[in-house]
Amino acid sequence: MNHFKTRLIALFSMLFLFFATEAFSQEDESDDLPNTGTLTEQFDYLKESSNTYRSKTGNSYKVVNERKLDRFWQSIQDSISATKKDLDATRQSVSNQQKELGNLKAELNKRDESLQKSYFDSTHIAVLGINLNKETFVYIFWGIIFFLLLLLAVTYLRFKSSNNVTEKTKRDYKNVVNELEDFRKRTREREMKLRRELQTERNTIEELNQMIASQKR
């Protein structure tokens, strides 16, 4: 039984080699891939021009001419090389454009700085080593003048008020001195009056004590 299976497998192998050889022999060896067309078109042509082999399981296979396959692979390599060259050229062009753009930006920045400096010099003035806007300087100048005038007015008013306060203080001091003197006089008079009253009371008590003592006798 095993010997029969071995012979059967060998028979199928010989048949497969026979049909494959026939397929290659029937193929026109002078036929080649077209020189023009995209890779997709060349692939479609390679697929359509190849013989089809279907297995017992129903799967389909293509028997491709090796020379056509090599030519298709060469087309792929050529396409990749051309794409790389185009990419390198594009990168170089982009690099050159970026350099030109950088130079233009640098030149524009210089011009912009020059214009800004000219505008700054025309609108500013140096005062004590400080750059001030001319309009701001005018406002500050008149603000200082106004502040000095206001300070002078306040100083005058405070001086006048201080003088008035001084005069009023002198008058108040005199009044206080006079009132104090009057208070001292009234205090002395009240003290003398109280002393007299106290002495009168003492005399009265002494008289009463004498009367009590005489009655006891």
Helices and strands as residue ranges (DSSP letters): H 2-26, H 39-49, E 51-54, E 60-63, H 66-123, E 124-127, E 130-133, H 134-216
